[in-house]
Amino acid sequence: MLDLLGSTSYGILAIVVVVVVVRAPLLHLPTTRSV
């Protein structure tokens, strides 16, 4: 059970990191284009 919780928490962290890395440029692109 502990291993399961650890793996799931790491999976969630990985997903969050991927979402942030993917959204960061997407959020900056429109601002740089408008300016």
mmCIF file as Biopython writes it, N, C-alpha, C and O atoms, coordinates in Angstrom:
data_model
#
loop_
_atom_site.group_PDB
_atom_site.id
_atom_site.type_symbol
_atom_site.label_atom_id
_atom_site.label_alt_id
_atom_site.label_comp_id
_atom_site.label_asym_id
_atom_site.label_entity_id
_atom_site.label_seq_id
_atom_site.pdbx_PDB_ins_code
_atom_site.Cartn_x
_atom_site.Cartn_y
_atom_site.Cartn_z
_atom_site.occupancy
_atom_site.B_iso_or_equiv
_atom_site.auth_seq_id
_atom_site.auth_asym_id
_atom_site.pdbx_PDB_model_num
ATOM 1   N N  . MET A ? 1  ? 0.843  -1.209 0.000   1.0 0.0 1  A 1 
ATOM 2   C CA . MET A ? 1  ? 0.000  0.000  0.000   1.0 0.0 1  A 1 
ATOM 3   C C  . MET A ? 1  ? 0.878  1.259  0.000   1.0 0.0 1  A 1 
ATOM 4   O O  . MET A ? 1  ? 0.616  2.209  -0.738  1.0 0.0 1  A 1 
ATOM 5   N N  . LEU A ? 2  ? 1.914  1.250  0.833   1.0 0.0 2  A 1 
ATOM 6   C CA . LEU A ? 2  ? 2.796  2.423  0.889   1.0 0.0 2  A 1 
ATOM 7   C C  . LEU A ? 2  ? 3.474  2.641  -0.462  1.0 0.0 2  A 1 
ATOM 8   O O  . LEU A ? 2  ? 3.603  3.773  -0.927  1.0 0.0 2  A 1 
ATOM 9   N N  . ASP A ? 3  ? 3.905  1.544  -1.085  1.0 0.0 3  A 1 
ATOM 10  C CA . ASP A ? 3  ? 4.544  1.673  -2.400  1.0 0.0 3  A 1 
ATOM 11  C C  . ASP A ? 3  ? 3.553  2.237  -3.413  1.0 0.0 3  A 1 
ATOM 12  O O  . ASP A ? 3  ? 3.915  3.052  -4.261  1.0 0.0 3  A 1 
ATOM 13  N N  . LEU A ? 4  ? 2.297  1.795  -3.316  1.0 0.0 4  A 1 
ATOM 14  C CA . LEU A ? 4  ? 1.268  2.289  -4.237  1.0 0.0 4  A 1 
ATOM 15  C C  . LEU A ? 4  ? 1.084  3.789  -4.051  1.0 0.0 4  A 1 
ATOM 16  O O  . LEU A ? 4  ? 1.034  4.540  -5.025  1.0 0.0 4  A 1 
ATOM 17  N N  . LEU A ? 5  ? 0.981  4.222  -2.796  1.0 0.0 5  A 1 
ATOM 18  C CA . LEU A ? 5  ? 0.784  5.651  -2.527  1.0 0.0 5  A 1 
ATOM 19  C C  . LEU A ? 5  ? 1.987  6.442  -3.023  1.0 0.0 5  A 1 
ATOM 20  O O  . LEU A ? 5  ? 1.830  7.531  -3.576  1.0 0.0 5  A 1 
ATOM 21  N N  . GLY A ? 6  ? 3.175  5.905  -2.829  1.0 0.0 6  A 1 
ATOM 22  C CA . GLY A ? 6  ? 4.381  6.596  -3.273  1.0 0.0 6  A 1 
ATOM 23  C C  . GLY A ? 6  ? 4.421  6.725  -4.780  1.0 0.0 6  A 1 
ATOM 24  O O  . GLY A ? 6  ? 4.743  7.787  -5.313  1.0 0.0 6  A 1 
ATOM 25  N N  . SER A ? 7  ? 4.093  5.641  -5.467  1.0 0.0 7  A 1 
ATOM 26  C CA . SER A ? 7  ? 4.127  5.675  -6.938  1.0 0.0 7  A 1 
ATOM 27  C C  . SER A ? 7  ? 3.068  6.632  -7.473  1.0 0.0 7  A 1 
ATOM 28  O O  . SER A ? 7  ? 3.323  7.372  -8.423  1.0 0.0 7  A 1 
ATOM 29  N N  . THR A ? 8  ? 1.880  6.621  -6.867  1.0 0.0 8  A 1 
ATOM 30  C CA . THR A ? 8  ? 0.810  7.508  -7.344  1.0 0.0 8  A 1 
ATOM 31  C C  . THR A ? 8  ? 1.181  8.958  -7.089  1.0 0.0 8  A 1 
ATOM 32  O O  . THR A ? 8  ? 0.926  9.819  -7.931  1.0 0.0 8  A 1 
ATOM 33  N N  . SER A ? 9  ? 1.784  9.242  -5.928  1.0 0.0 9  A 1 
ATOM 34  C CA . SER A ? 9  ? 2.165  10.622 -5.614  1.0 0.0 9  A 1 
ATOM 35  C C  . SER A ? 9  ? 3.230  11.099 -6.601  1.0 0.0 9  A 1 
ATOM 36  O O  . SER A ? 9  ? 3.197  12.241 -7.061  1.0 0.0 9  A 1 
ATOM 37  N N  . TYR A ? 10 ? 4.172  10.213 -6.921  1.0 0.0 10 A 1 
ATOM 38  C CA . TYR A ? 10 ? 5.207  10.583 -7.896  1.0 0.0 10 A 1 
ATOM 39  C C  . TYR A ? 10 ? 4.590  10.789 -9.270  1.0 0.0 10 A 1 
ATOM 40  O O  . TYR A ? 10 ? 5.007  11.670 -10.022 1.0 0.0 10 A 1 
ATOM 41  N N  . GLY A ? 11 ? 3.579  9.961  -9.598  1.0 0.0 11 A 1 
ATOM 42  C CA . GLY A ? 11 ? 2.897  10.094 -10.889 1.0 0.0 11 A 1 
ATOM 43  C C  . GLY A ? 11 ? 2.182  11.430 -10.977 1.0 0.0 11 A 1 
ATOM 44  O O  . GLY A ? 11 ? 2.221  12.101 -12.008 1.0 0.0 11 A 1 
ATOM 45  N N  . ILE A ? 12 ? 1.516  11.817 -9.867  1.0 0.0 12 A 1 
ATOM 46  C CA . ILE A ? 12 ? 0.801  13.100 -9.843  1.0 0.0 12 A 1 
ATOM 47  C C  . ILE A ? 12 ? 1.806  14.246 -9.979  1.0 0.0 12 A 1 
ATOM 48  O O  . ILE A ? 12 ? 1.563  15.213 -10.702 1.0 0.0 12 A 1 
ATOM 49  N N  . LEU A ? 13 ? 2.931  14.130 -9.280  1.0 0.0 13 A 1 
ATOM 50  C CA . LEU A ? 13 ? 3.958  15.173 -9.364  1.0 0.0 13 A 1 
ATOM 51  C C  . LEU A ? 13 ? 4.473  15.289 -10.795 1.0 0.0 13 A 1 
ATOM 52  O O  . LEU A ? 13 ? 4.677  16.390 -11.307 1.0 0.0 13 A 1 
ATOM 53  N N  . ALA A ? 14 ? 4.682  14.133 -11.435 1.0 0.0 14 A 1 
ATOM 54  C CA . ALA A ? 14 ? 5.177  14.140 -12.819 1.0 0.0 14 A 1 
ATOM 55  C C  . ALA A ? 14 ? 4.162  14.813 -13.734 1.0 0.0 14 A 1 
ATOM 56  O O  . ALA A ? 14 ? 4.530  15.596 -14.610 1.0 0.0 14 A 1 
ATOM 57  N N  . ILE A ? 15 ? 2.868  14.501 -13.528 1.0 0.0 15 A 1 
ATOM 58  C CA . ILE A ? 15 ? 1.815  15.098 -14.364 1.0 0.0 15 A 1 
ATOM 59  C C  . ILE A ? 15 ? 1.780  16.610 -14.155 1.0 0.0 15 A 1 
ATOM 60  O O  . ILE A ? 15 ? 1.653  17.371 -15.114 1.0 0.0 15 A 1 
ATOM 61  N N  . VAL A ? 16 ? 1.893  17.043 -12.899 1.0 0.0 16 A 1 
ATOM 62  C CA . VAL A ? 16 ? 1.860  18.478 -12.591 1.0 0.0 16 A 1 
ATOM 63  C C  . VAL A ? 16 ? 3.041  19.180 -13.262 1.0 0.0 16 A 1 
ATOM 64  O O  . VAL A ? 16 ? 2.887  20.257 -13.837 1.0 0.0 16 A 1 
ATOM 65  N N  . VAL A ? 17 ? 4.210  18.566 -13.185 1.0 0.0 17 A 1 
ATOM 66  C CA . VAL A ? 17 ? 5.405  19.162 -13.799 1.0 0.0 17 A 1 
ATOM 67  C C  . VAL A ? 17 ? 5.221  19.276 -15.310 1.0 0.0 17 A 1 
ATOM 68  O O  . VAL A ? 17 ? 5.554  20.297 -15.912 1.0 0.0 17 A 1 
ATOM 69  N N  . VAL A ? 18 ? 4.688  18.218 -15.912 1.0 0.0 18 A 1 
ATOM 70  C CA . VAL A ? 18 ? 4.480  18.231 -17.371 1.0 0.0 18 A 1 
ATOM 71  C C  . VAL A ? 18 ? 3.481  19.317 -17.749 1.0 0.0 18 A 1 
ATOM 72  O O  . VAL A ? 18 ? 3.688  20.046 -18.719 1.0 0.0 18 A 1 
ATOM 73  N N  . VAL A ? 19 ? 2.395  19.425 -16.979 1.0 0.0 19 A 1 
ATOM 74  C CA . VAL A ? 19 ? 1.367  20.434 -17.281 1.0 0.0 19 A 1 
ATOM 75  C C  . VAL A ? 19 ? 1.963  21.838 -17.174 1.0 0.0 19 A 1 
ATOM 76  O O  . VAL A ? 19 ? 1.707  22.693 -18.022 1.0 0.0 19 A 1 
ATOM 77  N N  . VAL A ? 20 ? 2.752  22.068 -16.133 1.0 0.0 20 A 1 
ATOM 78  C CA . VAL A ? 20 ? 3.361  23.398 -15.941 1.0 0.0 20 A 1 
ATOM 79  C C  . VAL A ? 20 ? 4.332  23.704 -17.083 1.0 0.0 20 A 1 
ATOM 80  O O  . VAL A ? 20 ? 4.329  24.807 -17.629 1.0 0.0 20 A 1 
ATOM 81  N N  . VAL A ? 21 ? 5.154  22.727 -17.437 1.0 0.0 21 A 1 
ATOM 82  C CA . VAL A ? 21 ? 6.149  22.935 -18.504 1.0 0.0 21 A 1 
ATOM 83  C C  . VAL A ? 21 ? 5.461  23.179 -19.843 1.0 0.0 21 A 1 
ATOM 84  O O  . VAL A ? 21 ? 5.936  23.971 -20.657 1.0 0.0 21 A 1 
ATOM 85  N N  . VAL A ? 22 ? 4.336  22.493 -20.067 1.0 0.0 22 A 1 
ATOM 86  C CA . VAL A ? 22 ? 3.632  22.642 -21.350 1.0 0.0 22 A 1 
ATOM 87  C C  . VAL A ? 22 ? 2.839  23.943 -21.380 1.0 0.0 22 A 1 
ATOM 88  O O  . VAL A ? 22 ? 2.744  24.592 -22.421 1.0 0.0 22 A 1 
ATOM 89  N N  . ARG A ? 23 ? 2.273  24.321 -20.245 1.0 0.0 23 A 1 
ATOM 90  C CA . ARG A ? 23 ? 1.432  25.529 -20.217 1.0 0.0 23 A 1 
ATOM 91  C C  . ARG A ? 23 ? 2.260  26.805 -20.135 1.0 0.0 23 A 1 
ATOM 92  O O  . ARG A ? 23 ? 1.817  27.853 -20.605 1.0 0.0 23 A 1 
ATOM 93  N N  . ALA A ? 24 ? 3.445  26.742 -19.553 1.0 0.0 24 A 1 
ATOM 94  C CA . ALA A ? 24 ? 4.278  27.942 -19.401 1.0 0.0 24 A 1 
ATOM 95  C C  . ALA A ? 24 ? 4.496  28.637 -20.743 1.0 0.0 24 A 1 
ATOM 96  O O  . ALA A ? 24 ? 4.193  29.825 -20.860 1.0 0.0 24 A 1 
ATOM 97  N N  . PRO A ? 25 ? 5.016  27.934 -21.772 1.0 0.0 25 A 1 
ATOM 98  C CA . PRO A ? 25 ? 5.213  28.590 -23.072 1.0 0.0 25 A 1 
ATOM 99  C C  . PRO A ? 25 ? 3.897  28.993 -23.719 1.0 0.0 25 A 1 
ATOM 100 O O  . PRO A ? 25 ? 3.827  30.025 -24.385 1.0 0.0 25 A 1 
ATOM 101 N N  . LEU A ? 26 ? 2.849  28.189 -23.531 1.0 0.0 26 A 1 
ATOM 102 C CA . LEU A ? 26 ? 1.552  28.507 -24.142 1.0 0.0 26 A 1 
ATOM 103 C C  . LEU A ? 26 ? 0.993  29.797 -23.551 1.0 0.0 26 A 1 
ATOM 104 O O  . LEU A ? 26 ? 0.355  30.579 -24.255 1.0 0.0 26 A 1 
ATOM 105 N N  . LEU A ? 27 ? 1.233  30.022 -22.250 1.0 0.0 27 A 1 
ATOM 106 C CA . LEU A ? 27 ? 0.722  31.238 -21.612 1.0 0.0 27 A 1 
ATOM 107 C C  . LEU A ? 27 ? 1.566  32.448 -22.018 1.0 0.0 27 A 1 
ATOM 108 O O  . LEU A ? 27 ? 1.056  33.567 -22.082 1.0 0.0 27 A 1 
ATOM 109 N N  . HIS A ? 28 ? 2.851  32.227 -22.292 1.0 0.0 28 A 1 
ATOM 110 C CA . HIS A ? 28 ? 3.735  33.342 -22.650 1.0 0.0 28 A 1 
ATOM 111 C C  . HIS A ? 28 ? 3.603  33.709 -24.133 1.0 0.0 28 A 1 
ATOM 112 O O  . HIS A ? 28 ? 3.829  34.860 -24.507 1.0 0.0 28 A 1 
ATOM 113 N N  . LEU A ? 29 ? 3.241  32.743 -24.971 1.0 0.0 29 A 1 
ATOM 114 C CA . LEU A ? 29 ? 3.157  32.999 -26.418 1.0 0.0 29 A 1 
ATOM 115 C C  . LEU A ? 29 ? 2.165  34.103 -26.758 1.0 0.0 29 A 1 
ATOM 116 O O  . LEU A ? 29 ? 2.528  35.038 -27.472 1.0 0.0 29 A 1 
ATOM 117 N N  . PRO A ? 30 ? 0.902  34.031 -26.264 1.0 0.0 30 A 1 
ATOM 118 C CA . PRO A ? 30 ? -0.070 35.074 -26.614 1.0 0.0 30 A 1 
ATOM 119 C C  . PRO A ? 30 ? 0.352  36.458 -26.114 1.0 0.0 30 A 1 
ATOM 120 O O  . PRO A ? 30 ? 0.101  37.461 -26.783 1.0 0.0 30 A 1 
ATOM 121 N N  . THR A ? 31 ? 0.987  36.517 -24.946 1.0 0.0 31 A 1 
ATOM 122 C CA . THR A ? 31 ? 1.401  37.807 -24.393 1.0 0.0 31 A 1 
ATOM 123 C C  . THR A ? 31 ? 2.506  38.415 -25.260 1.0 0.0 31 A 1 
ATOM 124 O O  . THR A ? 31 ? 2.488  39.612 -25.548 1.0 0.0 31 A 1 
ATOM 125 N N  . THR A ? 32 ? 3.462  37.588 -25.671 1.0 0.0 32 A 1 
ATOM 126 C CA . THR A ? 32 ? 4.559  38.098 -26.498 1.0 0.0 32 A 1 
ATOM 127 C C  . THR A ? 32 ? 4.037  38.476 -27.881 1.0 0.0 32 A 1 
ATOM 128 O O  . THR A ? 32 ? 4.520  39.435 -28.484 1.0 0.0 32 A 1 
ATOM 129 N N  . ARG A ? 33 ? 3.058  37.731 -28.386 1.0 0.0 33 A 1 
ATOM 130 C CA . ARG A ? 33 ? 2.517  38.025 -29.714 1.0 0.0 33 A 1 
ATOM 131 C C  . ARG A ? 33 ? 1.686  39.304 -29.686 1.0 0.0 33 A 1 
ATOM 132 O O  . ARG A ? 33 ? 1.753  40.110 -30.614 1.0 0.0 33 A 1 
ATOM 133 N N  . SER A ? 34 ? 0.899  39.494 -28.619 1.0 0.0 34 A 1 
ATOM 134 C CA . SER A ? 34 ? 0.056  40.690 -28.539 1.0 0.0 34 A 1 
ATOM 135 C C  . SER A ? 34 ? 0.939  41.928 -28.385 1.0 0.0 34 A 1 
ATOM 136 O O  . SER A ? 34 ? 0.631  42.987 -28.933 1.0 0.0 34 A 1 
ATOM 137 N N  . VAL A ? 35 ? 2.030  41.792 -27.642 1.0 0.0 35 A 1 
ATOM 138 C CA . VAL A ? 35 ? 2.939  42.916 -27.428 1.0 0.0 35 A 1 
ATOM 139 C C  . VAL A ? 35 ? 3.875  43.014 -28.631 1.0 0.0 35 A 1 
ATOM 140 O O  . VAL A ? 35 ? 4.735  43.894 -28.675 1.0 0.0 35 A 1 
#
